[in-house]
């Protein structure tokens, strides 16, 4: 059965920070997956001597960042971030080369004129990843909550600052993942693929704008979390003795991360990109096409932690696997 793509674009308004928090909180029941997984052991010493204390080790998904994908700076979907980003760029523009100013002001919805004859599906996006503004998680039955390794609203990646690598795929063309077809695909290559993670640039070949934006979001998270040479990014904080954050992200793998769309559709569940919709009557991107070609997701990642019960951490065990 053929796939029907709904191309009528949505005219969703910009999202403010309060909406980001409200929409994310609305997905807590389906996305958090809170669970007791083991125990932590502590040495507590006082005037009467020392004793071993035990605290529960818990695990859950938490939203630790927001990824925005947009055609150009003026169309950024996050209202407050757009204002700050425009102010920062406008301050820096006079000191930049004319060709760089043209790149920043350009529209990423369509390919450059010289490339339009070679493909109709080549798209370009800007992207950024900021720390999620939701700092405290509250839900029934959860007494222990893990801290995030991100700080609220701190920019960990801005493609506008990563000019060289983001606009030139050649900078990562020698990576093995760029050379081997199907090695790092969002979806199942070769039958169902949304696009490749490498090279991690703003260019992607995909007929569905929401799928193209999803591939860009996956690349952005990959740059921030997995790193890479010659990339301009802010490193995430590490864990500590009683906090075990996820240190890697992998496409098609919900055990490393899940995505919740915030814009143009406010979703109340989490999933991974790459769904096989070839057998359905509608494309995954149907009903998600934004008129300004802008998209936003909360990135949920699995954490483990336990509260401190003494001065010295002795170790921990995992009785149950997670996730």
Buried (B, 14 or more C-beta within 10 A) or exposed (E): EEBEBEEEBEEBEBBEBEBBBEBBBBBBEBBBBBBBBBBBBBBBEEEEEEEEBBBBBBBBBBBBBBBBBBBBBEBBBBBBBBEEBEEBBEEBEEEBEEEBBEBBEBEBBBBEEEEEEEEEEBBBBBBBBBBBBBEEBEEEEBEBBBBBBBBBBBBBBBBBBBBEBBBBBEBBEEBEBBEEEEBBBBBBBEEBBBBBBBBBBBBBBBBBBBBBBBBBBBBBBBBBBBEBEEBBBBEBBEBEBBBBBBEEBBBBEBEBBBBBBBBBBBBBEBBBBBBEBEEBEEBBBBBBBBEBBBBBBBBBBBBBBBBBBBEEBEEBEEEEEBB
